[in-house]
Amino acid sequence: MKVAVVGAGAIGAYVGAALGRAGADVHLIARGPHLAAMRQHGVRVLSPRGDFTAHVHATGSPAEVGPVDYVFLGLKANSYAACGPLVEPLFKETTAVVAAQNGIPWWYFHGHGGPYDGRRIESVDPGGSVSAVLPQERAVGCVVYAATELAAPGVVRHLEGTRFSIGEPDRTLSRRCRDFAEAMRAGGLKCPVERELRDDIWIKLLGNISFNPISALTRATMREMCSHRSTRGVIELMMTETLAVAGSLGCRPDISVERRLAGAERVGDHRTSTLQDLEKGKPLELDVLLSAVVELAGVTGVPVPTLRTVAAISDLLARGTALAAAA
């Protein structure tokens, strides 16, 4: 099995290292000091489950890799429309794209069935720009339940979790999913193949849609948001509205607002990825986390006043951050 990891940051390099030590032909595509370190020393993983180093091929040139069986996409979703030069040299007719993204994916209604089958979500696939680069028939969904960070160039610190749930948009248990899951498990990771992966998407999104934008607006940690009564109330409303949108699309995420909040409280003084991006002056990944759900609420007729309010304010913040980065 030949796998290219495009966007081999903390999650991508962790997956690539796991697949590599299981014997897969892995190619990490990265840049800068992180690429240089991986080339020289391999990927060093620091984990409560045991440290290890994987020596896999790392490059900044996808053309050097050529066609692969799987592209594991570790980029932020707001980079997808511009990733053509990175992925096109890797594609052959049967190449699958395992997209490890948060939020609503560009393929959401591909193979969905029902009245919304094939519908494009403008917030995540504006003008079809993402589908043009990443054809939906290549997509294998992936919901990440692992937490990692780059401790230093070439060094991944694994914090918790090893689960990467995957699934086909059309709910089939395909051979490509089964083969990829087997390779992931051989590398020490959990990789269940789910028929109803959309339920997992909404479970993960329940936290991202609320904590991520609120943390960026307030600069607060998970503990601070949960312990502040008024803010906690806003988050509860956002989660409740999100579950209503999921239900209107036929999804029944097996989680309650209370359980999701309790899990967030246990995380403690963690800063969300959106807050970290804000502090680094990076683009905020809010379209797939928040704007898409507001768009879906409009499609299905579900009232989401709290989500709409937070989305409007967050959009202003995101625009200001983008302008500052471009200046």
N, C-alpha and C positions, 0 to 999 in steps of 0.2 A: 504494500500500500504506500503510495506516494502522496504526501501531504505538504501543502504550503501554508504557512501561517502568515497572513497579511495583517500587519499591525501587531508585531510581536512584543507588546508591552507586558505588563504584569500578568494579565490573564493569558494572553497569547503565548508568551514564553513558557508559562507554567504548563499549559496544555502541550506545547511542542516538546518540552522536556520529558513529560510523562509518556507521550507517544514514542519519542525517541528511545527511551530506555526499554520500551516494549518491543523494539525492533522495527518500527515503521521508518520509512525513508522520509525524514522530516527536513524541511527547509524553512528557516525563519527569515522573514523579510522585515527589516527594521532600518534605522538610520542613526547617525550621530555616535556619541560615546557608548551608548547601549549596544549598538551593532559592533563597534570595535572591541568591546569587552567580551561579547559572546563569541566573536571570531577567535579571540586569543585564548580565552579560558573556558568556553562553553557556557551553559546556563547553570548557575548554582542556585539550588532551591533550598531555602531554610524553612523547615516545617516541623510542627509538633509531632508529626507522623514519621519524622526521620529526614535528615538532610541528605541531599544527593546532588551530583553534578552530571549533566547530560551534554555530551559533545556531539552536537548536530550542526549541519551546515547553516550558516547565517550569511545573508547577503543584502545589499541594497538594490539589487537588480533582479526583478522577476524574470527577465529574458534569460538570465543565467540558469534559471531553474527549469523553465519549459513547462509543458503540459503536466498536470497532476490529476490524481483521482479526486482529491478533496482540497478545497480552499477553506481553511478555518479563518473566519473574518473577525479579527480582534479590534477593528477600528470603531470609533464612535459613530453612531448612526448618521450624524450630521456630516460625515465625511464620505458617505456611500456614493453620492451622485458624482463625486470627483475622483473616484478610485479606479476608473477605467484603465489608466496606464499601468496600474499595479496588478490588476487581475487578468486583463486580456491575454497577456503572454502565457498565463497558467491554464487557460481553458482548452479543453478538447470537448468533443461532443458529449461525453458522459460526465464531465466534471461537476461535482456537487459543491454548493457553497453552504457551509455550516456557519450561520450568522449568529454570533454570540452577542446579541444586543439587548438592551433594556427597552421597555416600552412596547408600543404597537409596531410590528414590523411591516415593511412595504408589501409583503406577500399575504397579509392577513386574510383577504377575501379570495385568494387563489385557492381553488378547490374547496371552497367553503360550503357550497350548496345553498339552496334557499334563495330568497329574493335579492340578496346582496352579493351573490356569487360573481366574482370577477371585478367587483367595484374597486376603483382606485381611491385611496385616501390621500387627498391633496396635501395634508400637513406633513406626511412622511414620504410622499412620492410626488413632489410638485411637478406638474406637467409631464409626468412619466419619466423624469430624469433618472431616478434610481432603477426603475425596471429596465431602462435602456442599457444600463451598465451591468446590472445583475438580473438577468432574466428570471422570472418567478419560477419557471419550471426547474431551475437549478437549486432552488432554495430548500434547505433543511433547517427548520427552526431549532433554536437552542436557547434554553433558559438557564442562566448561570446562578448557582447557589454557593459558589466558592468566593472567598474574599482573599485577595492578594494585593501586594504593593511592591513597587521597585525599591528595594533597600539601597541599591547602588547600581550603576551600570552593570548589566549582566547578572545581577543578584536579585532573585525573586523571594520575597518573604511571604510564605503561605500562612494566613492567619486562621482561617477556619473553613470548613465545608469542602467537599470534593465532588458534589453532584452537578452534573451537566445534563439536564433532561433534553432530549431531542425528539423530533417528530416531523412527519410529512404534513404539509398543508392540507392534503386530501385525506388525512387520517389513516392511510394504509401503513402496514408494517413492512416497509420496503427492504430489499436486500441491502441497499446502500446505507440505510440507517442501522441495520443489524451489524453490518461489517464495521462501520465506524464505532458503534457502541462496544463491540468486542475488542477493538484496538484500544479504546479508552480504558476499558476495564483491565486489560492486560498491563496498562501503565499505572494502575493503582487508583483510578478514578471511578466514581459511580456515574453511569451513563444509561439511565432507563430510556427505553423507546416508548413514547406515549402516543396513543391514538388521539387523545384530546389535549394536545399541547397548549391550545389556547387557554385552557383553564389555568395551567401553570403561568402563562403570560400574565393573566389578570391577578393571580396571587402575588407574583413579584411586583407587578405594577402598583398594587394597592399601597405599598410603602413608597415607591419611587414617585408616584404622582403627587403625594402630599409632602413627605419630608424633604424631597429634593428642592422644589421651588421655595418652600417656606424657609429652609435653611439658608438659601442664597439671599432671600429678602431680609432675614434677621441676623445672619452670621452665627446662628445657634447650632449647638451639637444636638445629637439625638436625645440625650438625657435632658438637656435644657428645654427642648420643644415639648417633650412628654410631661415634664414637671410644671410647666407654665400653664395654668388652668385654661386661660382664654385661648391660647395657641393650640392647646390640646383639643379644645372644642372645635376649632376650625378644622383641624386635621381629621377629627371624627366625622364631620360633615362631608369633607372631601372624599373620605373612604366610603361613606355610605352612598354618596352619589355615584362613585365609580362602580360599586357593586351593582347599582341599578342599571347602569349602562351595559355592564357585562351580561346581566340577566336579560336585557332587551335583545341581545344578540345570541341568546341560547346557551350562554356559559354559566356554570354554577361552581365558582371557585370554592373549594372546601376550606374556608377560613372565615372567621368573624372579625369585625373591627376590633373587638376587645382583645382577641388573641393576637392580632397583628400589632396592636399597641404594646401589649405585654412583651412581645418579642423585641420590639424596638427599644423599650426601656432597658432590657438586659444588655444591649449593645454598649450603653454608657456614653462617654464623651467622644463619640465618633463623629467626624465631619463628613457629610455626604460627598459623593463624587462631584455633584453640581457646585457645592460650596468650594471644593478644592479647585475646580476649574475656574470659578470666579476669582479666587485669590491669585491664580496664576495668569489671569487675563486671557484664558482660553474661551472659545465659543461655548455657550451653555446648551446642553442637549435637552431642550425642553419641548421641542416639537413632537417627538415620539412619546414623551412622558405625559404631557399635559394637553397640548393643542390638539393632538389626534383624538383624545377621548372627548374633548369638547365638540370636535367635528362629528364624531360618531353619535354623540348625544343629539345633535341637530338632525342627523339622518334618521334616528329611531324615535325622536320626539320625547326624549327623557329630559325633564328639567334638571339643570345642574347649575344653579345660581352661584354656589360657592366656587366651583371649579372655574366658571366663567370669570369671576372677579379676580381670583388668584392668577389665572392665565393672562388677563389684561395687564395686571401690574408686573408680572414676571416678564412679559413680552417687552415692556418698556426697559426693564433692567437688562434683558438680553441684547436689545438693540444698542443700548448705551455701551455695553461691554464690547460688542462687535465694532462699534465706531472707534472706541479707544484703542482696540487692538490694531485697527487699520491705520490709525494716525501715525 
